Amino acid sequence: MIKDYQSQKELRDRYDFCIIGAGPAGITLALRLAGSGRRVLLIEGGGHEYSQPSQTLYNCTSTGMNVYAEETRLRFLGGTSNHWAGRCRPFEKSDFDVAPPVNVPGWPIAFSEIERYLPAAMAIVDLPTDSGFKAINASMDGNDFVADRFLLSPPTRFAQKYAKDLQETEGLDVFINCNCVDLEFDDKTGRITSVVVSDYARHRERVTAKQFILATGAIENARQLMNSESLATAGVVSKDGFVGRCFMEHLNLDLGTFILGEGQSPEPRQYFTTDAFVAQFQSGKGNVSAALLAQVQAYGRTAAIKDFLENLACDVGLAHKIDFITHFNCPGDGVITTLIEQFPNRNSRLTLLEERDALGMRKVNINWELVPEDRHTIKSIGLEVAKCFAETGLGFVKLDEYVYDVAVPLKVAPHAHHMGTTRMASTPESGVVDENCKVFGTDNLYVAGSSVFATAGASNPTMPLIQLALRLADHLNHQAGPASRYS
Ligand SMILES: Cc1cc2nc3c(=O)[nH]c(=O)nc-3n(C[C@H](O)[C@H](O)[C@H](O)COP(=O)(O)OP(=O)(O)OC[C@H]3O[C@@H](n4cnc5c(N)ncnc54)[C@H](O)[C@@H]3O)c2cc1C
């Protein structure tokens, strides 16, 4: 049943699980646990639709590279799945087997731990489970790159698709407009005793449960932990610890332009680095997309001006400089774009600001920062792509200067994939959650979502985070023993 906490103060007591945040991670977990006979509370800060009072609570500042964190998250039922694009690509075995070449460890669990949840996660995002991840083309297959494989979810909007289940699943209480504003920790027992929730009039109340799971997205998961004074007093969250650190994104940059080779198909292409490439260059992984500049529709006076500018710019070789404004289409010209792995980096991190939001929680600054090894990844992928294009006759590539000269400032944009702020590790010295997603130093606080990613790979994060949420549901169910709701 879905209730509006703004007008219905009907929270019950004695929940088995309290899940905070109703995006893909929280909804997946809630339905699994309630479906297994548990008493589950799912609290969602936003309402059924976008609203300014809720969205404003995501306001934050940014240093380093701009991560556009205010624009790339949605704070209402269904979370950011309300505008995700649906691109899905699973993690690979090597993501879990190979440690990153930086001073932070990789995943502490084996790939098989999430691989077995792939079919179920595919079904959740409406991908046909028998379709596999198909290659688009193979013309550059070799040691360095393979044709990339990904599938497109419709894209699944979690609030719509699961509306009936959220409304009708027995044992599940969903409260919207119900914001978590504190996690209360008892140092003596090592347990979270309650979460404090608030409506938009700042009416507050404590909620108790046996286990608590944070599923508010990678930025808010860390922010919630950092905002809890009792966790800080107990040393669970500390200045030098990993909470908020190792914030990762996928790197979205133009490698350069290309002129299509004679007789080559103008179809868009996608390639992915092979494990052999990553081992040889000690680099991160990357997806490379090559596409001819799209022809834009233009009418009347706009068409005439566009024609004039297009001829002029192509003649003097300026088309690339202004293609983002006009989308010129010089014959055969294309762009090469990327989704590249960022390595974990302690200094790429969230920190608390003194300023508070309307509900009294301290805001955060996000400092998104790369390490030299990331520039090395970009350079290696750029140079090898250019070489492979030439060798296979696919085209002639002109790389952007910042790709091969690491002294030139990088022009990079995020992909809206926020990861790593509560990373999984085998010890608290190198992470925030253990192999079962439980926060180190606590007995009943868990985290769901891409904040637990130890490394980012170059795969879109949502399907893998759903795999991890399904694994967490199994763990919590197993740990809780036989369900008691019907007894
Ligand atoms: C434009 C865009 C395109 C994208 N495309 C893709 C793609 O193609 N493929 C892909 O894999 N990923 C994509 N993503 C990323 C994807 O949307 C996220 O990975 C996914 O939504 C994360 O799920 P989540 O449940 O962890 O967090 P979210 O979806 O962010 O959900 C968190 C929920 O917690 C709630 N919440 C927050 N704070 C509180 C609080 N204090 N109390 C209670 N509730 C709270 C929020 O309202 C929200 O409902 C895209 C993102 C954007 C912005």
PDBQT file of the ligand as one rigid body, heavy atoms in Angstrom, charges set to zero:
ROOT
HETATM    1  C1  LIG A 501      19.694  11.195 -17.930  1.00  0.00    +0.000 C 
HETATM    2  C2  LIG A 501      20.167   9.896 -17.316  1.00  0.00    +0.000 A 
HETATM    3  C3  LIG A 501      20.313   8.775 -18.110  1.00  0.00    +0.000 A 
HETATM    4  C4  LIG A 501      20.751   7.568 -17.546  1.00  0.00    +0.000 A 
HETATM    5  N1  LIG A 501      20.872   6.490 -18.359  1.00  0.00    +0.000 NA
HETATM    6  C5  LIG A 501      21.300   5.326 -17.853  1.00  0.00    +0.000 A 
HETATM    7  C6  LIG A 501      21.443   4.189 -18.703  1.00  0.00    +0.000 A 
HETATM    8  O1  LIG A 501      21.180   4.239 -19.908  1.00  0.00    +0.000 OA
HETATM    9  N2  LIG A 501      21.887   3.038 -18.137  1.00  0.00    +0.000 N 
HETATM   10  C7  LIG A 501      22.178   2.943 -16.814  1.00  0.00    +0.000 A 
HETATM   11  O2  LIG A 501      22.573   1.862 -16.371  1.00  0.00    +0.000 OA
HETATM   12  N3  LIG A 501      22.034   4.007 -15.992  1.00  0.00    +0.000 NA
HETATM   13  C8  LIG A 501      21.612   5.195 -16.475  1.00  0.00    +0.000 A 
HETATM   14  N4  LIG A 501      21.449   6.266 -15.641  1.00  0.00    +0.000 N 
HETATM   15  C9  LIG A 501      21.732   6.095 -14.187  1.00  0.00    +0.000 C 
HETATM   16  C10 LIG A 501      20.515   5.475 -13.447  1.00  0.00    +0.000 C 
HETATM   17  O3  LIG A 501      19.432   6.347 -13.507  1.00  0.00    +0.000 OA
HETATM   18  C11 LIG A 501      20.921   5.203 -11.996  1.00  0.00    +0.000 C 
HETATM   19  O4  LIG A 501      22.006   4.277 -12.006  1.00  0.00    +0.000 OA
HETATM   20  C12 LIG A 501      19.786   4.573 -11.157  1.00  0.00    +0.000 C 
HETATM   21  O5  LIG A 501      18.621   5.330 -11.190  1.00  0.00    +0.000 OA
HETATM   22  C13 LIG A 501      20.243   4.446  -9.697  1.00  0.00    +0.000 C 
HETATM   23  O6  LIG A 501      19.267   3.777  -8.956  1.00  0.00    +0.000 OA
HETATM   24  P1  LIG A 501      19.160   3.930  -7.362  1.00  0.00    +0.000 P 
HETATM   25  O7  LIG A 501      17.924   3.242  -6.932  1.00  0.00    +0.000 OA
HETATM   26  O8  LIG A 501      20.433   3.507  -6.739  1.00  0.00    +0.000 OA
HETATM   27  O9  LIG A 501      19.074   5.518  -7.096  1.00  0.00    +0.000 OA
HETATM   28  P2  LIG A 501      17.977   6.579  -7.565  1.00  0.00    +0.000 P 
HETATM   29  O10 LIG A 501      17.357   6.175  -8.836  1.00  0.00    +0.000 OA
HETATM   30  O11 LIG A 501      18.648   7.891  -7.517  1.00  0.00    +0.000 OA
HETATM   31  O12 LIG A 501      16.855   6.506  -6.445  1.00  0.00    +0.000 OA
HETATM   32  C14 LIG A 501      17.070   6.991  -5.133  1.00  0.00    +0.000 C 
HETATM   33  C15 LIG A 501      15.714   7.263  -4.469  1.00  0.00    +0.000 C 
HETATM   34  O13 LIG A 501      15.943   7.679  -3.124  1.00  0.00    +0.000 OA
HETATM   35  C16 LIG A 501      15.077   8.760  -2.808  1.00  0.00    +0.000 C 
HETATM   36  N5  LIG A 501      15.682   9.545  -1.719  1.00  0.00    +0.000 N 
HETATM   37  C17 LIG A 501      16.793  10.319  -1.775  1.00  0.00    +0.000 A 
HETATM   38  N6  LIG A 501      17.065  10.854  -0.580  1.00  0.00    +0.000 NA
HETATM   39  C18 LIG A 501      16.110  10.391   0.279  1.00  0.00    +0.000 A 
HETATM   40  C19 LIG A 501      15.857  10.563   1.670  1.00  0.00    +0.000 A 
HETATM   41  N7  LIG A 501      16.642  11.332   2.448  1.00  0.00    +0.000 N 
HETATM   42  N8  LIG A 501      14.789   9.953   2.219  1.00  0.00    +0.000 NA
HETATM   43  C20 LIG A 501      13.983   9.156   1.478  1.00  0.00    +0.000 A 
HETATM   44  N9  LIG A 501      14.175   8.951   0.146  1.00  0.00    +0.000 NA
HETATM   45  C21 LIG A 501      15.231   9.562  -0.439  1.00  0.00    +0.000 A 
HETATM   46  C22 LIG A 501      14.976   9.527  -4.105  1.00  0.00    +0.000 C 
HETATM   47  O14 LIG A 501      13.834  10.345  -4.154  1.00  0.00    +0.000 OA
HETATM   48  C23 LIG A 501      14.938   8.389  -5.135  1.00  0.00    +0.000 C 
HETATM   49  O15 LIG A 501      13.621   7.957  -5.387  1.00  0.00    +0.000 OA
HETATM   50  C24 LIG A 501      21.042   7.482 -16.154  1.00  0.00    +0.000 A 
HETATM   51  C25 LIG A 501      20.888   8.627 -15.353  1.00  0.00    +0.000 A 
HETATM   52  C26 LIG A 501      20.472   9.825 -15.926  1.00  0.00    +0.000 A 
HETATM   53  C27 LIG A 501      20.341  11.040 -15.065  1.00  0.00    +0.000 C 
ENDROOT
TORSDOF 0
